[in-house]
């Protein structure tokens, strides 16, 4: 049984800063014409942290305030979770520490710090920061926010699905897949409230661990990461999250970085949106297999826009 609960997701809305909810969702006719299917965009970037992660961290931090058991929080993050947790913590007077890789996006690191987080940079990918975050939580008695494993992060993301289902009838929803909070939360709501709608999660070929695990129905870890989509790049899937995804996701597909760049360019050319690579995974999926989606009503979540102008120029416009 999936860990996400529909009533808890509905209740979570009241815990979330209004700046993160009721986000724009609309059909982009120019993008639809370019892709050969009706494309509804759910835009999660017009908020203080420029990503959907604030929905989950608001639920997490609201719980901490209610329970009064922890006076600080710590997480590992490639950048978006860390920004969101720092924002949610600052609103409630809860100090936040973030562990990120030494190779983390400098823009995201700067924004985490500007939002008030103490940031430590260690390791070459997200895996060592996960270990260090847990160690600090144990040593200092801080609350460890493990994205996707902490069900509050999933139920915060699930509120996106509630808004989609209430507003539009879709044949397919395309969801970026990293740790799994977005895919499991949205997937659960769609599965419960619109079971005819297909839920497809997308990962980059250079970070395929969760996709491989979903296909094998058992955790598959990988040795390396090689993708521009840092927001969805991990090597060791969380077993509990995989179990959720096996229940609520209909397919998981892989797309390469070249197509992700094309997806970023399509979103810029046809909608005016500047997005980070993870947010273009849905469009990339359509570009790689247009016949699968031709003539269908397709929704995709624009999940983040934390990207340096130079990187956007190089990847999307170069």
Beta strands, then each sheet from edge to edge (+ up, - down):
strand 1: 25-27
strand 2: 38-43
strand 3: 72-76
strand 4: 95-100
strand 5: 118-121
strand 6: 143-145
strand 7: 172-176
strand 8: 198-204
strand 9: 251-255
strand 10: 297-302
sheet 1: 1+ 2- 10- 7- 8- 9-
sheet 2: 5+ 4+ 3+ 6+
end
